[in-house]
Amino acid sequence: MPFPRAALLPLLCLPAAALASEPAYLAGDRFIYERVVQDAAGQETRRLEVVWEVLESTVTGHRIRIVEDPAGEALAVVWDFDRDHNALAQELGHCRTTSEPNAGRYRWPMTTDSAWIATYDVVQYCRYESLETKPQARCEVSAKVVAQGTYDGLQSAVPAIAIERVVTCMGPSGDAAGGAAVRWEKELLCPTLGVRCGYEYDWITFGPGQATPTVLGAYRDLPEAQSFSGRVTETIRDIQLQ
């Protein structure tokens, strides 16, 4: 059975709104989200808080610490983003996992009919272990804007852009014979805040020999008709600005 279609789009109030320029982050700005994890049957398996905290914002990009479950078994990861908010690197311990050239999530300017395709390599660099780089995966992004409007889930309505993406990651050579992972992402980007207001993805992992071109093509072209292994949803709950 296909996993139920995402419910993010009804949170977007139409018609389209005029978009303001990107805000200036200050170190210490915090964005608090609630994350809900569901299995393939739509049953909730976990609920936790996720906090984004700005560490630095410069003319080249942003550095943000993301802490999952701060009240429990907290996991903190630092992410680097470019000025377009595309992920560049993830820092965890003494390892740095980079998206080269970037994660391809956004392409500006965005209009109601914007669509784009991007490819990037995931490469890990670990200090103290080896000077060698470790290729992890090659990923393809197929994205489109599906609506523009406002998000009303905060104290006041803010402009929002609804984006859908299918992200397919395969082995470092780009060959899916050894397996592949697919994420169908739905995002409400709130550009005047500089962060997403809502985000969810359905995911599935294929073993060796399962990710044929026909299978991957179906997930790319008609993700809403496919089966997934689970869903993760994040919704912004609070903003604490300096």
URRA-V69075 format. One record per pair of residues at least 12 apart in sequence whose ideal C-beta (glycine too) atoms are under 8 Angstrom apart, sorted by the first residue. I is the first residue (numbers start at 1). J is the second residue. D is the distance in Angstrom with one decimal. If there is no record, write none. Layout:
BEGIN
{{I:J:D} {I:J:D}}
END
This chain:
BEGIN
{{1:227:6.5} {2:224:7.1} {2:225:5.7} {2:226:5.9} {2:227:5.4} {2:228:7.6} {3:40:6.4} {3:42:7.4} {3:202:5.1} {3:226:7.8} {3:227:6.4} {3:228:4.0} {3:230:7.8} {3:231:6.3} {4:42:6.0} {5:224:5.2} {6:186:4.4} {6:200:5.4} {6:202:7.4} {6:231:7.8} {8:162:7.0} {8:186:4.7} {8:187:7.5} {8:188:5.8} {8:198:5.0} {8:199:7.7} {8:200:5.8} {8:233:7.9} {9:146:6.9} {9:147:6.5} {9:162:5.7} {9:186:7.3} {11:151:6.3} {11:152:7.7} {11:153:6.5} {11:188:6.3} {11:197:7.9} {11:198:5.7} {12:147:5.6} {12:148:7.9} {12:149:4.6} {12:150:7.3} {12:151:6.5} {12:160:5.6} {12:162:5.1} {12:188:6.0} {13:149:5.0} {13:150:4.8} {13:151:7.4} {13:152:5.6} {13:157:7.0} {14:147:6.4} {14:148:7.9} {14:149:4.3} {15:149:6.3} {16:112:6.4} {16:147:7.7} {16:148:3.8} {16:149:5.8} {17:148:6.8} {17:149:6.0} {17:150:5.1} {17:159:4.3} {17:160:7.7} {18:159:7.1} {19:148:7.9} {19:159:5.0} {19:161:7.7} {19:191:5.4} {19:192:7.0} {20:159:6.9} {20:191:7.3} {20:192:4.6} {22:83:7.6} {22:191:6.6} {22:194:5.9} {23:192:6.2} {23:193:6.5} {23:194:5.0} {24:57:7.0} {25:54:4.6} {25:57:3.7} {25:62:6.0} {25:194:6.3} {26:54:6.7} {26:57:7.3} {26:241:7.1} {26:242:4.2} {27:54:5.7} {27:55:6.1} {27:56:6.1} {27:57:7.4} {27:242:7.1} {28:53:7.0} {28:54:6.6} {28:242:4.5} {29:53:7.2} {29:54:4.3} {29:239:7.9} {29:240:7.1} {29:241:5.2} {29:242:5.7} {30:51:5.9} {30:52:6.8} {30:53:4.9} {30:54:7.6} {30:239:7.4} {30:240:4.3} {31:51:7.3} {31:52:4.3} {31:53:8.0} {31:193:7.6} {31:195:5.1} {31:236:6.2} {31:238:7.8} {31:239:5.7} {31:240:7.9} {32:49:6.4} {32:50:7.6} {32:51:5.4} {32:52:7.9} {32:236:7.2} {32:237:5.2} {32:238:4.2} {32:239:7.4} {32:240:7.3} {33:49:7.1} {33:50:4.5} {33:51:7.5} {33:52:7.3} {33:234:4.6} {33:235:6.3} {33:236:5.5} {33:237:6.3} {34:47:6.9} {34:48:7.7} {34:49:6.3} {34:50:7.6} {34:234:7.0} {34:235:5.5} {34:237:5.2} {35:47:7.1} {35:48:5.3} {35:49:7.4} {35:50:5.0} {35:68:7.4} {35:232:6.5} {35:233:7.0} {35:234:4.8} {36:232:7.4} {36:233:4.8} {36:234:7.9} {37:230:6.9} {37:231:7.6} {37:232:5.4} {38:230:5.8} {38:231:4.6} {38:232:7.7} {38:233:7.5} {39:229:7.8} {39:230:5.2} {40:227:7.4} {40:228:6.6} {40:229:5.4} {40:230:5.7} {42:231:7.6} {45:230:7.8} {48:68:6.5} {48:69:4.3} {48:72:6.9} {49:69:6.5} {49:70:6.2} {49:71:6.5} {50:66:6.6} {50:67:7.1} {50:68:5.3} {50:69:7.6} {50:234:6.3} {51:66:7.2} {51:67:4.7} {51:70:5.7} {52:64:5.5} {52:65:7.5} {52:66:5.4} {52:195:6.5} {53:65:4.8} {53:66:7.9} {53:67:7.1} {55:78:6.9} {59:83:7.6} {60:82:7.2} {60:83:6.9} {61:80:6.2} {61:81:5.3} {61:82:4.5} {61:83:5.6} {61:88:6.8} {62:80:7.4} {62:81:4.6} {62:83:7.9} {62:85:7.6} {62:194:8.0} {63:78:6.5} {63:79:7.4} {63:80:5.5} {63:81:7.8} {64:78:7.2} {64:79:5.3} {64:81:6.7} {65:77:7.4} {65:78:5.2} {65:79:7.9} {66:78:7.7} {66:79:6.1} {77:90:5.8} {77:91:6.8} {77:92:5.2} {78:90:7.5} {78:91:4.2} {78:92:7.9} {79:91:7.5} {82:102:5.8} {84:102:7.8} {84:106:5.2} {84:107:7.7} {84:108:5.7} {85:105:7.3} {85:106:5.6} {85:189:8.0} {85:194:7.2} {86:99:7.7} {86:102:3.8} {86:103:5.1} {86:104:6.5} {86:105:5.5} {86:106:5.7} {87:99:5.4} {87:102:6.6} {87:103:4.0} {87:105:7.0} {88:102:5.6} {88:103:7.6} {94:126:6.2} {94:127:4.7} {94:128:5.7} {94:129:7.9} {95:124:5.9} {95:125:6.9} {95:126:4.3} {95:127:7.6} {96:124:7.2} {96:125:4.8} {96:126:7.7} {96:127:8.0} {97:122:6.4} {97:123:7.3} {97:124:4.8} {97:125:7.8} {97:136:6.9} {98:122:7.3} {98:123:5.2} {98:124:7.7} {98:125:6.9} {99:120:4.9} {99:121:7.6} {99:122:6.0} {99:139:7.8} {100:120:6.0} {100:121:4.9} {100:122:7.9} {100:123:5.9} {101:120:6.2} {102:120:6.3} {103:120:6.1} {103:139:7.9} {103:141:7.5} {104:116:7.7} {104:118:2.8} {104:119:7.2} {104:120:5.5} {104:139:7.8} {104:141:4.1} {104:143:7.5} {105:141:6.9} {105:143:7.1} {105:163:7.9} {105:165:6.8} {105:187:7.9} {106:163:7.8} {106:189:7.5} {107:143:7.5} {110:145:5.4} {110:161:5.8} {110:163:7.8} {111:145:6.8} {111:148:7.9} {112:145:5.9} {112:147:7.0} {112:148:5.6} {113:145:7.0} {114:144:6.9} {114:145:4.4} {115:143:6.7} {115:144:4.1} {115:145:7.3} {116:141:7.8} {116:143:5.5} {116:144:7.8} {117:140:7.2} {117:141:6.7} {117:142:5.4} {117:143:7.5} {118:140:7.4} {118:141:4.4} {118:143:7.6} {119:138:6.9} {119:139:7.0} {119:140:5.3} {119:141:7.4} {120:138:7.7} {120:139:5.6} {120:141:7.5} {121:135:6.6} {121:137:7.4} {121:138:5.5} {121:139:7.7} {121:172:7.2} {122:135:7.5} {122:136:4.2} {122:137:4.4} {122:138:7.4} {122:139:6.4} {122:169:7.1} {123:135:5.5} {123:136:6.4} {124:136:5.5} {135:172:3.6} {136:172:6.6} {137:169:4.4} {137:170:6.4} {137:171:6.6} {137:172:6.2} {138:169:7.1} {138:170:5.7} {138:171:7.1} {138:172:6.0} {138:173:6.9} {138:174:4.2} {139:167:6.0} {139:168:6.6} {139:169:4.2} {139:170:7.7} {140:167:7.3} {140:168:4.9} {140:169:7.9} {141:165:5.7} {141:166:7.6} {141:167:5.3} {142:165:6.7} {142:166:4.9} {142:220:5.5} {143:163:6.2} {143:164:6.9} {143:165:4.1} {143:166:7.9} {144:163:7.2} {144:164:5.8} {144:165:7.9} {145:161:6.0} {145:162:6.9} {145:163:5.6} {146:162:4.9} {146:163:7.0} {146:164:5.4} {147:161:7.7} {147:162:4.2} {148:160:7.2} {148:161:5.2} {148:162:7.2} {149:162:7.7} {151:188:5.6} {151:190:5.7} {151:197:4.5} {151:198:7.1} {153:197:6.4} {153:198:7.6} {153:235:7.0} {153:236:6.8} {154:197:7.5} {154:236:7.0} {154:239:6.9} {158:190:5.0} {158:192:5.5} {158:193:6.1} {158:197:7.2} {159:190:6.7} {159:191:6.3} {159:192:5.5} {160:188:4.8} {160:189:6.6} {160:190:5.1} {160:197:6.0} {161:188:7.3} {161:189:4.7} {161:191:6.7} {162:186:7.4} {162:187:7.3} {162:188:5.7} {163:185:7.7} {163:186:7.6} {163:187:4.8} {163:189:6.1} {164:184:7.5} {164:185:6.9} {164:186:5.5} {164:187:7.8} {164:223:8.0} {165:183:7.8} {165:184:7.6} {165:185:4.3} {165:187:7.5} {166:182:6.7} {166:183:7.4} {166:184:5.6} {166:185:7.5} {166:219:6.2} {166:220:4.9} {166:223:5.5} {167:182:7.2} {167:183:4.6} {167:185:6.3} {168:180:6.1} {168:181:7.5} {168:182:5.2} {168:216:5.9} {168:219:7.2} {168:220:6.7} {169:181:4.9} {169:182:7.9} {170:211:7.3} {176:206:7.5} {176:211:4.0} {176:212:7.7} {176:213:7.8} {176:216:6.3} {177:208:6.6} {177:209:6.8} {177:211:7.9} {178:208:5.3} {179:205:7.0} {179:206:5.5} {179:207:5.3} {179:208:5.4} {179:210:7.2} {179:211:6.3} {180:205:7.6} {180:206:4.9} {180:210:7.9} {180:211:3.8} {180:216:6.5} {181:203:7.0} {181:204:7.4} {181:205:4.8} {181:206:7.4} {182:203:7.0} {182:204:5.3} {182:205:7.9} {182:206:7.5} {182:216:7.2} {182:219:4.9} {183:201:4.6} {183:202:7.2} {183:203:5.0} {184:201:6.2} {184:202:4.6} {184:203:7.8} {184:219:7.3} {184:223:4.1} {184:224:7.8} {184:226:7.8} {184:228:7.0} {185:199:7.2} {185:200:7.5} {185:201:4.5} {186:198:8.0} {186:199:7.3} {186:200:5.3} {186:201:7.2} {187:199:4.8} {187:200:8.0} {190:236:7.8} {193:239:7.0} {195:236:7.2} {196:234:7.5} {196:236:7.4} {197:235:7.5} {197:236:4.8} {198:233:7.8} {198:234:7.1} {198:235:5.2} {198:236:7.0} {199:233:7.4} {199:234:4.7} {200:231:6.1} {200:232:6.4} {200:233:4.0} {200:234:6.9} {201:231:7.1} {201:232:5.7} {202:223:7.4} {202:228:3.8} {202:230:7.3} {202:231:5.0} {203:228:6.1} {203:229:5.9} {203:230:6.1} {203:231:7.6} {203:232:7.3} {204:219:7.7} {204:226:7.7} {204:227:7.1} {204:228:4.9} {204:229:4.8} {205:229:6.8}}
END
